[in-house]
Amino acid sequence: MSFIPHTEEDIKMMLDTIGINDIEDLFDEIPKHLHVNDLRGLPESLNEMEINRIMHKHAAKDQAGLCFIGAGAYEHYIPAVVWEIVGRGEFMTAYTPYQAEASQGTLQAIYEYQTMMADLMGMDVSNASLYDGASGLGEAALMAVRANRKSKSRKILVPMALHPSYRRTAKTIASPQGVEFTEVPYDAKTGCILTADLEKFSGQDITAVVIAQPNFFGVLEDVDAVTNWAHQQNALVIAVVNPTAMSILKEPGKWGEKGADIAVGDGQPLGIPLSSGGPYFGFMCCKQDYLRTMPGRIIGRTTDSEGNEGFVLNLQAREQHIRRSKATSNICTNQALMASVATIYMSLMGAEGLRRVAIKSHLNAYSLKEQLTAINGVNSVFDAPMFDEFVLRLNKPIAKVLDMLAEHGIQGGYNLTREYPKLGECILVCATETKTKEELKAYAHALQKVEVSHE
């Protein structure tokens, strides 16, 4: 069936009504040399049954195995009730709440999300979510330029130990608007930013400093020292954080003497399955002082003229609500359904539940690191405290080792040789609360066999 199920008679009637002979006449302003006359390489169309057969065939190739990859997307246990609730039509089919009077349930859910995220980050305000964590950093960079009126440079310091995808995405979004990203090296021993490496920027006009906690290597930064240094330079602090880690670590709003100014990250750990890479959602929180420079939307709670409680769109700084030239962001998709998932997940887990998940992940990571580094030829790269990820250096080619681990049903980690070639044959390994003692031992046993087979 055609995508638009009109009969030939329907089409002829519509064309006659508007006074043209052919649908192609609607596009006569497009130069002929730009027309595509055929789609070479595209196979013939299939019916629904044939497509289902192909998809089931591909799905059967997926091997679940044990996942130890991490690197920005984490396997956490998701209570069954989370998606049972989100699957209801009120959540699954809800759209942008343009009309507050007809969208009270959606607005309340978003309000609850904002409240929990602001509390988790120790910040004053949260918006109604962004596309993902990486684009959230790009938005935070542009927000910092708007908010830091003392700075004229548009220069933002970004640690090389920040997730590579975040760095690339932020540059793609903000560089065309004149934002300059300057990379700060990490210490070869600890994997952290050293304040000594920041001193060469002292006295310069810096708009903002980005701090990842934990950073891409899983290492915990000295957030207090870096935050204080940034504020001494009249720069804003943009925190890029793992929300699960914030349940046991110092939240961005309490970093240093004044706290971070903006906090962003990916909400995937809060009830969103890995799903082959998405969809996820980004969160953004900030201090009250910078509320009006924040992109997106903010939901507020109020009362009507009769004293009844209600929810409204307080801030609508998107191009869908105001003139494009006045908008702070042109990101239309705010991943509201995924934010609703996080709301339900956090409501069910509570502060203590999130804390237990974080602690169990942390303990599992340390246990796995201890077992793996006991293997001959496997060494830890950084000696700083970590959360639930760590970097190992092997004496064998990482790509080959990962392939052999996969044959044992283990997704062994993230290959760092492309983004960080100077580290050598290194791998980023993650362990969350989902792993049992037996599974940690299974990884160590498999890696031992791989190492021995390469001798």
C-alpha positions as CSV (number, residue, x, y, z in Angstrom):
1,M,0.0,0.0,0.0
2,S,1.2,3.5,-0.8
3,F,2.1,5.6,2.2
4,I,-0.6,8.0,1.3
5,P,-3.5,5.7,0.4
6,H,-5.2,7.9,-2.2
7,T,-6.7,6.4,-5.4
8,E,-5.8,7.7,-8.8
9,E,-9.2,9.4,-8.9
10,D,-8.5,11.2,-5.6
11,I,-5.2,12.5,-6.8
12,K,-6.6,13.7,-10.1
13,M,-9.4,15.5,-8.3
14,M,-7.0,17.3,-6.0
15,L,-4.7,18.3,-9.0
16,D,-7.7,19.6,-10.9
17,T,-8.8,21.6,-7.9
18,I,-5.5,23.5,-7.7
19,G,-5.1,23.7,-11.5
20,I,-2.1,21.5,-12.3
21,N,-1.6,18.4,-14.3
22,D,1.0,16.5,-12.3
23,I,2.4,16.3,-8.8
24,E,5.9,17.1,-10.2
25,D,4.6,20.6,-11.1
26,L,4.5,21.4,-7.4
27,F,8.3,21.3,-7.4
28,D,9.0,23.1,-10.6
29,E,11.1,25.8,-8.8
30,I,13.7,23.1,-8.0
31,P,16.4,23.1,-10.8
32,K,16.4,20.1,-13.0
33,H,20.0,19.2,-12.3
34,L,19.1,18.7,-8.6
35,H,16.4,16.2,-9.3
36,V,16.9,12.6,-8.3
37,N,15.3,10.3,-10.9
38,D,15.9,7.0,-9.3
39,L,17.1,5.5,-6.0
40,R,20.0,3.2,-7.1
41,G,20.8,0.4,-4.7
42,L,17.4,0.6,-3.0
43,P,15.8,-2.9,-3.0
44,E,12.2,-3.6,-4.0
45,S,9.6,-2.9,-1.4
46,L,8.5,-5.7,0.9
47,N,5.2,-6.5,2.6
48,E,4.7,-6.6,6.4
49,M,5.2,-10.3,6.7
50,E,8.5,-10.2,4.7
51,I,9.8,-7.3,6.8
52,N,8.9,-9.1,10.0
53,R,10.8,-12.2,8.9
54,I,13.9,-10.1,8.1
55,M,13.8,-8.3,11.5
56,H,13.4,-11.5,13.4
57,K,16.3,-13.0,11.6
58,H,18.5,-10.0,12.5
59,A,17.2,-10.0,16.1
60,A,18.3,-13.7,16.5
61,K,21.9,-12.6,15.8
62,D,22.0,-10.4,18.9
63,Q,24.0,-12.0,21.7
64,A,23.1,-10.7,25.2
65,G,26.1,-11.9,27.1
66,L,27.6,-10.0,30.0
67,C,28.1,-6.3,29.3
68,F,31.0,-4.4,30.9
69,I,31.2,-1.5,28.5
70,G,29.8,1.6,30.1
71,A,31.5,4.7,28.5
72,G,28.4,6.9,28.9
73,A,25.6,4.4,28.7
74,Y,25.1,2.1,31.7
75,E,23.3,-1.2,32.3
76,H,21.2,-0.7,35.4
77,Y,18.3,-2.8,36.7
78,I,15.0,-1.2,35.8
79,P,12.0,-2.3,37.9
80,A,9.3,-3.8,35.7
81,V,6.7,-1.3,36.9
82,V,8.6,1.6,35.3
83,W,7.8,0.7,31.8
84,E,4.4,-0.7,32.7
85,I,3.4,2.8,33.8
86,V,5.1,4.7,31.0
87,G,3.5,2.4,28.5
88,R,0.1,3.8,29.3
89,G,-1.4,6.0,26.7
90,E,-1.4,9.1,28.9
91,F,2.4,9.0,28.8
92,M,3.2,7.2,25.6
93,T,1.1,9.4,23.3
94,A,1.3,12.7,25.1
95,Y,2.6,15.6,23.1
96,T,4.0,19.1,23.9
97,P,1.7,20.7,26.5
98,Y,0.9,23.8,24.5
99,Q,-2.5,24.2,26.2
100,A,-2.0,24.0,30.0
101,E,-5.6,23.6,30.8
102,A,-5.7,20.3,28.7
103,S,-2.3,19.0,29.8
104,Q,-2.4,19.1,33.6
105,G,-1.2,15.5,34.0
106,T,1.7,15.9,31.7
107,L,2.7,19.2,33.3
108,Q,2.6,17.7,36.8
109,A,4.8,14.8,35.7
110,I,7.4,17.2,34.2
111,Y,7.2,19.4,37.4
112,E,8.0,16.4,39.5
113,Y,10.9,15.5,37.2
114,Q,12.3,19.0,37.5
115,T,12.0,18.9,41.3
116,M,13.8,15.6,41.6
117,M,16.6,16.6,39.2
118,A,17.2,19.9,40.9
119,D,17.4,18.1,44.3
120,L,19.7,15.4,42.9
121,M,22.1,18.1,41.5
122,G,21.8,20.4,44.5
123,M,20.7,23.2,42.1
124,D,17.9,25.7,42.2
125,V,16.3,25.1,38.8
126,S,15.9,22.3,36.3
127,N,14.4,22.6,32.8
128,A,12.1,20.0,31.2
129,S,14.9,18.0,29.7
130,L,17.0,18.1,26.5
131,Y,17.8,15.8,23.6
132,D,20.8,14.0,25.3
133,G,23.8,14.7,27.5
134,A,26.2,15.6,24.7
135,S,23.9,18.1,23.1
136,G,23.1,19.3,26.6
137,L,26.8,20.3,27.0
138,G,26.6,22.3,23.7
139,E,23.5,24.1,25.1
140,A,25.3,24.7,28.4
141,A,28.2,26.3,26.5
142,L,25.9,28.7,24.7
143,M,24.0,29.4,28.0
144,A,27.3,30.2,29.7
145,V,28.1,32.8,27.0
146,R,24.7,34.4,27.6
147,A,25.0,34.2,31.4
148,N,28.6,35.4,32.0
149,R,28.3,39.0,31.0
150,K,31.7,39.8,32.5
151,S,33.4,37.6,29.8
152,K,33.7,38.7,26.1
153,S,36.0,35.9,24.9
154,R,33.5,33.0,24.5
155,K,36.4,30.8,25.6
156,I,35.5,27.5,27.4
157,L,38.0,25.2,28.9
158,V,37.2,21.5,28.4
159,P,39.1,18.6,29.9
160,M,40.5,16.0,27.5
161,A,39.2,13.5,30.0
162,L,35.7,14.5,29.2
163,H,33.7,12.0,27.0
164,P,35.0,12.4,23.4
165,S,31.4,12.4,22.0
166,Y,30.5,15.2,24.4
167,R,33.4,17.3,23.2
168,R,32.7,16.7,19.5
169,T,29.0,17.4,19.9
170,A,29.5,20.6,21.9
171,K,31.9,21.9,19.2
172,T,29.4,21.1,16.5
173,I,26.6,23.0,18.2
174,A,28.4,26.0,19.7
175,S,31.5,26.6,17.6
176,P,29.5,28.0,14.7
177,Q,28.3,30.7,17.1
178,G,31.8,31.8,18.0
179,V,32.4,29.6,21.1
180,E,36.0,28.6,21.4
181,F,36.7,25.3,23.1
182,T,40.2,25.0,24.6
183,E,41.2,21.5,25.8
184,V,42.9,21.0,29.1
185,P,45.2,17.9,29.5
186,Y,44.8,15.2,32.1
187,D,47.5,14.0,34.5
188,A,49.1,10.8,33.2
189,K,49.3,9.4,36.7
190,T,45.8,10.1,38.1
191,G,43.8,10.8,34.9
192,C,42.5,14.1,36.5
193,I,42.8,17.8,35.8
194,L,45.6,19.3,37.8
195,T,45.2,22.9,39.0
196,A,48.8,23.3,38.0
197,D,47.8,22.7,34.3
198,L,45.1,25.4,34.7
199,E,47.5,28.1,35.9
200,K,48.6,29.0,32.4
201,F,45.1,30.3,31.9
202,S,45.1,32.4,35.0
203,G,44.3,36.0,34.3
204,Q,42.8,35.3,30.9
205,D,39.2,36.1,29.9
206,I,37.5,32.7,30.3
207,T,33.8,32.3,30.0
208,A,33.4,28.9,31.5
209,V,35.2,25.7,32.7
210,V,33.8,22.3,32.2
211,I,34.3,19.6,34.9
212,A,33.3,16.0,34.5
213,Q,32.4,13.9,37.6
214,P,33.4,11.2,37.2
215,N,35.4,11.8,34.0
216,F,35.5,9.6,31.0
217,F,38.1,7.4,32.6
218,G,35.8,6.8,35.6
219,V,38.2,8.9,37.7
220,L,36.9,11.3,40.4
221,E,38.1,14.9,39.9
222,D,39.0,17.3,42.6
223,V,35.9,19.3,41.9
224,D,36.3,21.7,44.8
225,A,39.7,22.9,43.7
226,V,38.8,23.3,40.0
227,T,35.5,25.0,40.8
228,N,37.2,27.5,43.1
229,W,39.9,28.2,40.5
230,A,37.3,28.8,37.8
231,H,35.3,31.3,40.0
232,Q,38.6,33.1,40.8
233,Q,38.9,33.7,37.1
234,N,35.3,35.0,36.9
235,A,34.4,32.0,34.8
236,L,31.2,29.9,35.2
237,V,31.4,26.2,36.0
238,I,29.6,23.7,33.9
239,A,29.3,20.3,35.6
240,V,28.9,17.2,33.4
241,V,27.9,14.4,35.8
242,N,26.5,10.9,36.0
243,P,23.2,11.2,37.9
244,T,23.5,7.9,39.6
245,A,26.9,8.9,41.0
246,M,25.5,12.1,42.4
247,S,23.5,10.0,44.9
248,I,26.7,9.3,46.8
249,L,29.1,12.0,45.6
250,K,29.0,15.8,46.4
251,E,26.3,17.3,44.1
252,P,27.4,20.1,41.7
253,G,25.5,22.8,43.7
254,K,28.0,22.2,46.6
255,W,31.2,22.1,44.7
256,G,33.8,24.5,46.1
257,E,32.8,27.6,47.9
258,K,30.0,28.7,45.6
259,G,29.0,25.6,43.8
260,A,28.8,24.8,40.0
261,D,26.7,27.2,38.0
262,I,25.2,24.8,35.4
263,A,24.9,21.0,35.6
264,V,24.2,18.7,32.6
265,G,24.5,15.1,31.7
266,D,22.6,12.1,30.3
267,G,19.6,10.7,32.1
268,Q,20.0,7.2,30.6
269,P,21.1,5.7,34.0
270,L,17.7,6.7,35.5
271,G,15.6,3.8,34.1
272,I,16.4,4.0,30.4
273,P,17.5,0.7,28.8
274,L,20.6,0.7,26.6
275,S,18.4,0.0,23.5
276,S,21.3,0.0,21.1
277,G,22.1,3.6,21.8
278,G,18.8,5.4,22.5
279,P,16.6,7.2,22.7
280,Y,17.9,8.8,25.9
281,F,17.5,12.3,27.3
282,G,19.6,15.1,28.6
283,F,19.1,17.0,31.8
284,M,20.1,20.6,32.7
285,C,20.0,22.4,36.0
286,C,21.4,25.8,37.1
287,K,21.5,28.4,39.8
288,Q,18.5,30.7,40.1
289,D,20.6,33.7,38.9
290,Y,20.8,32.1,35.4
291,L,17.3,30.9,35.1
292,R,16.4,33.3,32.2
293,T,19.4,32.2,30.1
294,M,18.4,28.5,30.3
295,P,17.2,26.9,27.1
296,G,14.0,24.8,26.9
297,R,11.0,24.9,29.1
298,I,10.3,25.1,32.8
299,I,7.0,24.0,34.4
300,G,5.7,25.8,37.5
301,R,3.1,25.1,40.2
302,T,0.6,27.8,41.0
303,T,-3.0,28.4,42.1
304,D,-5.9,29.8,40.0
305,S,-8.3,32.6,41.1
306,E,-10.3,30.1,43.1
307,G,-7.3,28.7,45.0
308,N,-7.1,25.4,43.1
309,E,-3.6,24.1,42.4
310,G,-2.5,23.9,38.8
311,F,0.6,23.6,36.6
312,V,1.7,26.0,33.9
313,L,4.5,26.6,31.5
314,N,6.6,29.3,33.3
315,L,9.5,29.6,30.9
316,Q,9.0,28.9,27.2
317,A,12.3,29.9,25.7
318,R,12.0,27.7,22.6
319,E,11.3,28.8,19.0
320,Q,8.0,26.9,19.1
321,H,6.7,29.3,21.7
322,I,8.4,32.6,20.7
323,R,10.0,34.2,17.7
324,R,13.0,32.2,16.4
325,S,15.3,35.2,16.8
326,K,14.4,35.5,20.5
327,A,14.7,31.8,21.3
328,T,17.6,30.5,23.4
329,S,17.5,27.1,21.7
330,N,16.2,25.6,18.5
331,I,16.1,22.0,19.8
332,C,12.5,20.9,19.4
333,T,12.6,17.3,20.7
334,N,12.9,17.4,24.5
335,Q,12.6,13.6,25.0
336,A,9.7,14.1,27.4
337,L,8.8,10.4,27.4
338,M,12.3,9.4,28.6
339,A,12.2,12.2,31.2
340,S,8.9,10.6,32.4
341,V,10.6,7.3,32.7
342,A,13.3,8.9,34.9
343,T,10.6,10.5,37.1
344,I,8.9,7.1,37.7
345,Y,12.3,5.4,38.3
346,M,13.4,8.0,40.8
347,S,10.1,7.9,42.5
348,L,10.2,4.2,43.0
349,M,13.9,4.0,44.0
350,G,13.9,7.0,46.3
351,A,17.1,8.6,47.6
352,E,18.1,5.4,49.5
353,G,17.5,3.2,46.5
354,L,19.6,5.4,44.2
355,R,22.3,5.4,46.9
356,R,22.3,1.6,47.1
357,V,22.6,1.3,43.3
358,A,25.6,3.6,43.3
359,I,27.3,1.9,46.2
360,K,26.8,-1.6,44.7
361,S,28.1,-0.4,41.4
362,H,31.2,1.2,43.0
363,L,32.0,-2.0,45.0
364,N,31.6,-4.2,42.0
365,A,33.9,-2.1,40.0
366,Y,36.6,-2.2,42.6
367,S,36.2,-5.9,43.0
368,L,36.5,-6.5,39.2
369,K,39.5,-4.2,39.0
370,E,41.2,-6.2,41.7
371,Q,40.6,-9.5,40.0
372,L,41.6,-8.3,36.5
373,T,44.8,-6.6,37.5
374,A,45.9,-9.8,39.3
375,I,46.2,-11.3,35.8
376,N,49.7,-11.2,34.3
377,G,50.0,-8.5,31.6
378,V,46.9,-6.5,32.8
379,N,47.7,-3.3,34.6
380,S,45.7,-0.4,36.0
381,V,46.5,2.9,34.3
382,F,45.3,5.5,36.8
383,D,45.6,5.5,40.6
384,A,43.0,8.1,41.5
385,P,39.7,7.1,43.2
386,M,37.0,6.0,40.8
387,F,33.2,5.4,40.7
388,D,32.2,2.4,38.5
389,E,34.7,2.5,35.6
390,F,38.4,2.1,35.3
391,V,41.1,1.9,32.6
392,L,43.3,-1.1,32.0
393,R,46.4,-1.5,29.9
394,L,47.1,-4.8,28.2
395,N,50.1,-6.2,26.5
396,K,48.0,-7.5,23.7
397,P,46.0,-5.7,20.9
398,I,42.7,-4.5,22.6
399,A,40.6,-5.1,19.5
400,K,41.7,-8.8,19.3
401,V,41.2,-9.3,23.0
402,L,37.7,-7.9,22.9
403,D,36.8,-10.2,20.0
404,M,38.0,-13.2,21.9
405,L,36.1,-12.1,25.1
406,A,33.0,-11.8,22.9
407,E,33.4,-15.4,21.9
408,H,33.1,-16.2,25.6
409,G,29.8,-14.2,25.8
410,I,31.5,-11.1,27.4
411,Q,31.3,-7.6,26.2
412,G,34.7,-6.7,27.7
413,G,34.7,-2.9,27.6
414,Y,35.3,0.1,25.5
415,N,38.4,0.3,23.3
416,L,40.3,3.5,24.0
417,T,42.9,3.2,21.3
418,R,41.1,5.4,18.8
419,E,40.3,8.4,21.0
420,Y,43.4,8.1,23.3
421,P,46.1,6.4,21.2
422,K,48.9,7.8,23.5
423,L,47.6,5.6,26.3
424,G,48.5,2.5,24.3
425,E,46.5,-0.7,24.3
426,C,43.9,0.4,26.8
427,I,40.3,-0.5,27.6
428,L,37.6,1.2,29.7
429,V,35.8,-1.3,31.9
430,C,32.5,-0.8,33.8
431,A,30.7,-2.8,36.4
432,T,27.2,-1.8,37.7
433,E,24.9,-3.2,40.4
434,T,23.6,-5.7,37.9
435,K,26.7,-7.9,38.1
436,T,27.0,-10.8,40.5
437,K,30.2,-12.2,42.1
438,E,30.0,-15.1,39.8
439,E,29.8,-12.9,36.7
440,L,32.8,-10.8,37.9
441,K,34.7,-14.0,38.3
442,A,33.6,-15.2,34.8
443,Y,35.1,-12.1,33.3
444,A,38.4,-12.5,35.1
445,H,38.5,-16.2,34.1
446,A,37.7,-15.4,30.4
447,L,40.4,-12.7,30.3
448,Q,42.9,-15.0,31.9
449,K,42.2,-17.6,29.2
450,V,42.6,-14.9,26.5
451,E,45.9,-13.7,27.9
452,V,47.2,-17.3,28.2
453,S,46.2,-18.1,24.6
454,H,48.2,-15.1,23.4
455,E,51.4,-16.1,25.2
